[in-house]
């Protein structure tokens, strides 16, 4: 029987729930530590070029083209978010 949905729990917190295909990305995602996860997540999810998810309490998992990572970092810092 094929697997349709999975859940990942770490230290009692649900980190991911959904299809397994989303966990297998064609490129490695970037793991970015930030001091304000909620603000950073809200800021970056507005960009249609990025796929952003929360990874624990202080990290974002970001799928993006390598060329856009420096601009992404600058955007976070410009908005007062420590990276």
MMTF fields as JSON, N, C-alpha, C and O atoms, coordinates in Angstrom:
{
  "mmtfVersion": "1.0.0",
  "mmtfProducer": "UNKNOWN",
  "numBonds": 331,
  "numAtoms": 332,
  "numGroups": 83,
  "numChains": 1,
  "numModels": 1,
  "chainsPerModel": [1],
  "groupsPerChain": [83],
  "chainIdList": ["A"],
  "bondAtomList": [4, 2, 8, 6, 12, 10, 16, 14, 20, 18, 24, 22, 28, 26, 32, 30, 36, 34, 40, 38, 44, 42, 48, 46, 52, 50, 56, 54, 60, 58, 64, 62, 68, 66, 72, 70, 76, 74, 80, 78, 84, 82, 88, 86, 92, 90, 96, 94, 100, 98, 104, 102, 108, 106, 112, 110, 116, 114, 120, 118, 124, 122, 128, 126, 132, 130, 136, 134, 140, 138, 144, 142, 148, 146, 152, 150, 156, 154, 160, 158, 164, 162, 168, 166, 172, 170, 176, 174, 180, 178, 184, 182, 188, 186, 192, 190, 196, 194, 200, 198, 204, 202, 208, 206, 212, 210, 216, 214, 220, 218, 224, 222, 228, 226, 232, 230, 236, 234, 240, 238, 244, 242, 248, 246, 252, 250, 256, 254, 260, 258, 264, 262, 268, 266, 272, 270, 276, 274, 280, 278, 284, 282, 288, 286, 292, 290, 296, 294, 300, 298, 304, 302, 308, 306, 312, 310, 316, 314, 320, 318, 324, 322, 328, 326],
  "bondOrderList": [1, 1, 1, 1, 1, 1, 1, 1, 1, 1, 1, 1, 1, 1, 1, 1, 1, 1, 1, 1, 1, 1, 1, 1, 1, 1, 1, 1, 1, 1, 1, 1, 1, 1, 1, 1, 1, 1, 1, 1, 1, 1, 1, 1, 1, 1, 1, 1, 1, 1, 1, 1, 1, 1, 1, 1, 1, 1, 1, 1, 1, 1, 1, 1, 1, 1, 1, 1, 1, 1, 1, 1, 1, 1, 1, 1, 1, 1, 1, 1, 1, 1],
  "groupList": [{"groupName": "UNK", "atomNameList": ["N", "CA", "C", "O"], "elementList": ["N", "C", "C", "O"], "formalChargeList": [0, 0, 0, 0], "bondAtomList": [1, 0, 2, 1, 3, 2], "bondOrderList": [1, 1, 2], "singleLetterCode": "X", "chemCompType": "L-PEPTIDE LINKING"}],
  "groupTypeList": [0, 0, 0, 0, 0, 0, 0, 0, 0, 0, 0, 0, 0, 0, 0, 0, 0, 0, 0, 0, 0, 0, 0, 0, 0, 0, 0, 0, 0, 0, 0, 0, 0, 0, 0, 0, 0, 0, 0, 0, 0, 0, 0, 0, 0, 0, 0, 0, 0, 0, 0, 0, 0, 0, 0, 0, 0, 0, 0, 0, 0, 0, 0, 0, 0, 0, 0, 0, 0, 0, 0, 0, 0, 0, 0, 0, 0, 0, 0, 0, 0, 0, 0],
  "groupIdList": [1, 2, 3, 4, 5, 6, 7, 8, 9, 10, 11, 12, 13, 14, 15, 16, 17, 18, 19, 20, 21, 22, 23, 24, 25, 26, 27, 28, 29, 30, 31, 32, 33, 34, 35, 36, 37, 38, 39, 40, 41, 42, 43, 44, 45, 46, 47, 48, 49, 50, 51, 52, 53, 54, 55, 56, 57, 58, 59, 60, 61, 62, 63, 64, 65, 66, 67, 68, 69, 70, 71, 72, 73, 74, 75, 76, 77, 78, 79, 80, 81, 82, 83],
  "secStructList": [7, 7, 7, 7, 7, 3, 3, 3, 3, 3, 6, 6, 3, 3, 3, 3, 3, 3, 7, 4, 4, 4, 4, 1, 7, 1, 1, 7, 7, 3, 3, 3, 3, 7, 1, 7, 2, 2, 2, 2, 2, 2, 2, 2, 6, 6, 7, 6, 6, 7, 3, 3, 3, 3, 7, 1, 1, 1, 3, 3, 3, 3, 3, 7, 7, 4, 4, 4, 2, 2, 2, 2, 2, 2, 2, 2, 2, 2, 6, 6, 7, 7, 7],
  "xCoordList": [0.848, 0.0, 0.895, 1.787, 0.676, 1.524, 1.279, 0.19, 2.311, 2.257, 1.702, 2.221, 0.661, 0.026, 0.306, 0.388, 0.453, 0.706, 1.709, 1.72, 2.546, 3.522, 3.502, 3.033, 4.012, 4.175, 5.563, 6.061, 6.184, 7.482, 7.327, 6.897, 7.687, 7.582, 8.983, 9.706, 9.357, 10.653, 10.429, 9.867, 10.871, 10.72, 9.28, 9.038, 8.347, 6.939, 6.246, 5.068, 6.936, 6.337, 6.197, 7.118, 5.044, 4.808, 5.514, 5.157, 6.524, 7.287, 6.759, 6.845, 6.213, 5.707, 4.61, 4.686, 3.577, 2.524, 2.108, 1.77, 2.135, 1.753, 2.262, 2.615, 2.296, 2.73, 4.234, 4.979, 4.681, 6.124, 6.87, 8.078, 6.173, 6.84, 7.42, 8.415, 6.824, 7.34, 8.64, 9.387, 8.908, 10.126, 11.316, 12.456, 11.056, 12.122, 12.253, 11.561, 13.134, 13.319, 14.428, 15.388, 14.311, 15.35, 16.681, 17.736, 16.628, 17.843, 17.802, 16.738, 18.966, 19.021, 18.459, 18.844, 17.552, 17.034, 18.064, 18.981, 17.901, 18.757, 18.098, 16.887, 18.88, 18.391, 18.951, 20.165, 18.053, 18.457, 17.969, 16.771, 18.901, 18.548, 18.23, 18.968, 17.133, 16.711, 16.285, 15.935, 16.32, 15.933, 14.432, 13.92, 13.727, 12.276, 11.632, 11.419, 11.329, 10.833, 9.527, 9.375, 8.602, 7.298, 7.421, 6.826, 8.191, 8.365, 9.096, 8.717, 10.14, 10.904, 10.038, 10.083, 9.255, 8.375, 7.356, 7.129, 6.746, 5.744, 6.364, 5.761, 7.551, 8.233, 8.582, 8.387, 9.091, 9.568, 8.463, 8.612, 7.368, 6.306, 5.595, 4.823, 5.837, 5.252, 5.976, 5.497, 7.125, 7.912, 7.57, 7.856, 6.964, 6.544, 7.707, 7.497, 8.923, 10.084, 10.61, 11.454, 10.113, 10.617, 9.583, 8.38, 10.066, 9.233, 9.799, 10.948, 9.002, 9.484, 8.635, 7.406, 9.307, 8.601, 9.386, 10.57, 8.727, 9.382, 10.066, 9.537, 11.231, 12.007, 12.455, 13.55, 11.611, 11.915, 11.488, 10.651, 12.075, 11.658, 12.375, 11.886, 13.532, 14.26, 14.909, 15.82, 14.444, 15.018, 13.943, 12.822, 14.31, 13.467, 14.116, 15.342, 13.303, 13.764, 13.327, 12.135, 14.3, 14.016, 14.514, 15.675, 13.626, 14.001, 14.013, 12.997, 15.192, 15.357, 16.565, 17.417, 16.62, 17.791, 18.974, 18.814, 20.145, 21.341, 21.602, 22.091, 21.278, 21.536, 20.688, 21.058, 19.578, 18.691, 18.953, 18.322, 19.864, 20.096, 20.687, 20.286, 21.623, 22.205, 21.152, 21.147, 20.27, 19.195, 18.214, 17.711, 17.947, 17.059, 17.652, 16.94, 18.954, 19.633, 19.567, 19.281, 19.829, 19.783, 18.384, 18.243, 17.364, 15.982, 15.675, 15.074, 16.084, 15.849, 16.559, 15.958, 17.835, 18.623, 18.055, 17.988, 17.648, 17.079, 15.792, 15.418, 15.128, 13.894, 14.137, 13.198, 15.386, 15.722, 15.761, 15.713, 15.845, 15.878, 17.329, 17.995, 17.812, 19.178, 19.228, 18.403, 20.212, 20.375, 21.624, 21.96],
  "yCoordList": [-1.182, 0.0, 1.246, 1.352, 2.19, 3.386, 4.326, 4.377, 5.052, 6.034, 7.35, 7.866, 7.891, 9.109, 10.345, 11.45, 10.173, 11.308, 10.887, 9.744, 11.838, 11.582, 12.743, 13.837, 12.49, 13.527, 13.405, 12.299, 14.538, 14.554, 15.301, 16.454, 14.619, 15.189, 15.216, 14.221, 16.36, 16.507, 17.168, 18.26, 16.5, 17.006, 17.429, 18.473, 16.614, 16.849, 17.873, 18.159, 18.434, 19.438, 18.866, 18.238, 19.088, 18.661, 19.646, 20.822, 19.151, 20.007, 19.97, 20.958, 18.826, 18.692, 17.654, 16.628, 17.943, 16.976, 17.189, 18.301, 16.113, 16.238, 15.067, 14.021, 15.251, 14.197, 14.013, 14.973, 12.793, 12.531, 13.182, 13.405, 13.486, 14.094, 15.461, 15.867, 16.179, 17.492, 17.376, 18.348, 16.212, 16.013, 15.645, 15.652, 15.328, 14.948, 16.058, 16.057, 16.991, 18.128, 17.817, 17.126, 18.315, 18.07, 18.742, 18.306, 19.8, 20.463, 20.529, 20.431, 20.694, 20.787, 22.13, 23.169, 22.125, 23.391, 24.042, 23.383, 25.304, 26.049, 26.065, 26.256, 25.868, 25.962, 27.257, 27.416, 28.188, 29.526, 29.762, 29.68, 30.056, 30.381, 31.86, 32.704, 32.175, 33.572, 33.804, 32.863, 35.067, 35.382, 35.623, 35.601, 35.847, 36.075, 35.251, 35.735, 34.0, 33.054, 33.514, 33.421, 34.0, 34.407, 35.542, 35.488, 36.571, 37.709, 37.301, 37.709, 36.498, 36.056, 35.206, 35.367, 34.308, 33.446, 34.287, 34.065, 35.247, 36.118, 36.943, 37.11, 37.448, 38.27, 37.464, 37.94, 36.258, 35.47, 34.731, 34.457, 34.404, 33.68, 34.562, 34.055, 35.852, 36.743, 36.692, 37.252, 36.025, 35.954, 34.664, 33.58, 34.749, 33.537, 32.68, 31.534, 33.219, 32.45, 31.504, 30.654, 31.649, 30.862, 29.87, 30.119, 28.748, 27.826, 27.835, 27.448, 28.273, 28.466, 27.646, 27.642, 26.95, 26.248, 26.416, 26.749, 26.186, 26.298, 24.98, 23.906, 25.072, 23.894, 24.067, 24.567, 23.656, 23.844, 25.214, 25.869, 25.645, 26.889, 28.127, 29.241, 27.956, 29.142, 28.995, 29.748, 28.038, 27.839, 27.824, 27.367, 28.331, 28.251, 27.286, 27.217, 26.557, 25.687, 26.392, 26.589, 26.768, 27.594, 26.899, 26.5, 26.762, 26.259, 27.465, 28.13, 27.727, 28.895, 28.673, 27.827, 29.44, 29.431, 29.989, 30.924, 29.424, 29.854, 31.348, 31.999, 31.894, 33.304, 34.24, 35.399, 33.77, 34.65, 34.621, 35.368, 33.782, 33.646, 34.909, 35.289, 35.569, 36.786, 37.892, 38.635, 38.008, 39.01, 38.672, 39.563, 37.402, 36.949, 37.329, 37.825, 37.096, 37.451, 38.959, 39.403, 39.741, 41.195, 41.678, 42.6, 41.068, 41.43, 41.189, 42.037, 40.043, 39.732, 40.741, 41.282, 40.992, 41.914, 43.326, 44.019, 43.761, 45.102, 45.29, 46.413, 44.185, 44.247, 43.909, 43.571, 43.996, 43.83, 42.408, 42.177, 41.457, 40.044, 39.575, 39.685, 39.053, 38.546, 37.169, 36.306, 36.97, 35.699, 35.015, 33.924],
  "zCoordList": [0.0, 0.0, 0.0, 0.841, -0.923, -0.999, 0.181, 0.752, 0.514, 1.588, 1.029, 0.039, 1.649, 1.143, 1.985, 1.45, 3.292, 4.185, 5.248, 5.705, 5.627, 6.675, 7.661, 7.346, 8.84, 9.852, 10.445, 10.657, 10.713, 11.364, 12.676, 12.712, 13.749, 15.09, 15.691, 15.647, 16.251, 16.899, 18.245, 18.33, 19.29, 20.654, 20.951, 21.558, 20.52, 20.818, 19.939, 20.154, 18.96, 18.067, 16.67, 16.148, 16.072, 14.7, 13.772, 13.714, 13.046, 12.145, 10.718, 9.989, 10.324, 8.957, 8.94, 9.616, 8.146, 7.871, 6.425, 6.021, 5.653, 4.256, 3.45, 3.997, 2.16, 1.258, 1.286, 1.488, 1.086, 1.108, -0.059, 0.032, -1.146, -2.299, -1.965, -2.567, -1.02, -0.628, 0.159, 0.271, 0.697, 1.476, 0.603, 1.067, -0.645, -1.567, -2.6, -3.618, -2.331, -3.227, -4.226, -3.884, -5.449, -6.445, -6.102, -6.562, -5.298, -4.834, -3.317, -2.705, -2.726, -1.274, -0.823, -1.36, 0.158, 0.672, 1.596, 2.088, 1.813, 2.726, 4.091, 4.195, 5.134, 6.506, 7.072, 7.201, 7.409, 7.842, 9.262, 9.536, 10.164, 11.544, 11.667, 11.158, 12.341, 12.513, 13.96, 14.672, 14.385, 15.76, 15.913, 17.033, 14.827, 14.875, 13.763, 12.651, 14.086, 13.097, 12.452, 11.234, 13.241, 12.703, 11.7, 10.624, 12.045, 11.129, 9.861, 8.763, 10.007, 8.843, 7.919, 6.699, 8.494, 7.708, 6.945, 5.756, 7.625, 6.998, 5.867, 4.807, 6.099, 5.101, 3.846, 2.727, 4.031, 2.895, 2.149, 0.958, 2.811, 2.109, 1.084, 0.27, 1.11, 0.109, -1.232, -2.218, -1.274, -2.509, -3.248, -2.74, -4.436, -5.151, -5.665, -6.059, -5.665, -6.117, -5.052, -5.335, -3.818, -2.695, -2.199, -2.266, -1.704, -0.942, 0.462, 0.672, 1.426, 2.795, 3.751, 3.667, 4.663, 5.731, 7.019, 6.997, 8.131, 9.432, 9.743, 9.454, 10.327, 10.666, 12.114, 12.372, 13.057, 14.472, 14.944, 14.322, 16.057, 16.695, 16.165, 16.349, 15.506, 15.074, 13.694, 13.35, 12.917, 11.588, 10.514, 10.736, 9.351, 8.169, 7.19, 7.092, 6.481, 5.397, 4.121, 3.887, 3.3, 2.131, 0.872, 0.784, -0.092, -1.41, -2.341, -2.545, -2.899, -3.771, -4.664, -4.391, -5.721, -6.588, -5.799, -5.014, -6.006, -5.279, -5.445, -4.521, -6.614, -6.894, -6.029, -5.844, -5.504, -4.736, -3.23, -2.482, -2.783, -1.343, -0.728, 0.372, -1.396, -0.822, -0.707, 0.275, -1.689, -1.626, -0.513, 0.171, -0.336, 0.734, 2.094, 2.967, 2.271, 3.509, 3.746, 4.858, 2.707, 2.824, 3.204, 4.008, 2.636, 2.957, 4.431, 5.09, 4.943, 6.353, 7.253, 8.181, 6.976, 7.794, 7.711, 8.726, 6.533, 6.361, 7.169, 7.506, 7.473, 8.259, 9.724, 10.446, 10.169, 11.578, 12.078, 13.286, 11.182, 11.581, 11.537, 10.507, 12.662, 12.724, 12.108, 12.408, 11.235, 10.522, 11.029, 10.568]
}
